[in-house]
Amino acid sequence: MKILESKYKSVTYQEDKALLVTRWYPDSIELDESTFKIQIKAWLSEVKRLRPTKLLIDTMDFQFIIDPTVQDWFDQEVFSVYPQAGVQKKAFLVSKDIFAQVALQQHTSEVTNQTFEVAFFATETEALKWLD
């Protein structure tokens, strides 16, 4: 079931698997920090409402570089919500853009509010297998 759609990403929910899937689009290159945060807040409100146990984030076409201040914001505002929402696992399909990929991995490796498992995958098949 499609939950959100923008020029930057789509979000679907598979209720039978308690899986929220986010797919970032190439237009994410146009994001600025403020717009990125707006996109994440809309997504987070769905995480709170739907309470998925698993998240799949497709960053193959993700083009926004998450700088350290955004990483800190994400840790405080987003990761801190995961325990109440019931999130247990988060899988990433990694970006083709090496700089975006490194920023993304750094963003999740320096988390202070991490109460969930996280892993990075090259294929959706591998990611879904790990999430099950």
N, C-alpha and C positions, 0 to 999 in steps of 0.2 A: 504494500500500500504506500503510495507516494504521500509524503508528509510536507515537504518543503521543496520549492524550486526557485532558483534565481539564476542570473547569468553566470554566477560564480560556482554554484554547486546544486546538487539534488540530494534529497534525503528520503530514504524509503524505510519502512518498518516491516519486518517479518515477524508477526506476532507469535506464530507457532514455534519460532526459534528464539524469541526475545532478542532479536538482532536488529540493530539500527545501522543502516548502511549509508555512508556519506560519500558522494563522488564529486571531487573537485574538478572543475572545467579549466581549459586553457585561459579563459578570460580572467582567471584569478590573478594573472599578471597585472591587471588593472587595479587591484585592491590597494587601498592605503590602510594605515593602521586603524583609523576610525571605522571604515567600512568593514574591515575584517572583524573587528569586535562586534559590530552590529550583526554580522552573519553568524558569529559564534553564539551570541546571546539568544538569537532566534532558535538556533539548534539546541542550545542548552535547555531552553524552556520545554522543548519536546523530549529531551532526555528526562527531565523532571516529571513530565506528564506520563510518558510511556513506561518509564522505569526498565529499560532494556538491561539485560545482564551482559550482553556482548555488543561491542562496537566494531564495525569495519570501516576504516577510513581509506578511501582510494585516493592516494596522492600522486598517482602516475602523471597527471597533468597539472598538479598544484604548482603555482609559480610565485607565490608570495613568500618572501623571506621573513621568518619569524625572528625578530631581533631580541636581545636579552630583556628589554623592558616588556615586550609582549609576552615573552616566556614567563616572566614573573607574574604578570597579570593573569595568564592562563592558569598558572599553578594556584593562585589565590582564588580566582573567580570560577574556574571550571573544575579542576581536579578535586577541589574540596567538596564539590557537590556529588561526586561519584558514589561515595559510601551511602548517602541517604537514598540515591536513585537506584542502588543495587548493582552498579556496573562492576563486573569482575574481570573482564578481559577486553583488551583493545588491540586490534590487529591493524597494521598499516600495510597498504600496497605502496611500495616506495616510488618516489618521483624519479623521472628520467633526468631531471635537473639536479646535478650533483650538489650544488650549493643549497638548494631547497631541501634536499635529502639530509645533508649534514645538519642544517639548522633544525630540521624536524627531529632527528635523532638526538641532538643536543637538548632540544626542548623537552623531550621526554626523559632523558637520562639524569637531569638535574632537578627533578621534581621533589619537593618536600612533602607534598600531600598525596603521595602515590599509595593507593590502597587497592590497586588493580594490577593484573599482569599485562605486560605490553610486549609485542613482538613485531618484527618487520619481515615482509615477504615480497617475493618477486612476482608471484602469481596469486590470483584470487582462489584457486583450488587449494593451494597450500594454506592460505589464510583461513579459509572456511573449515578446513580439516582441523587446524589448531584450535579454532573457536569452539568446535563441537565437543 
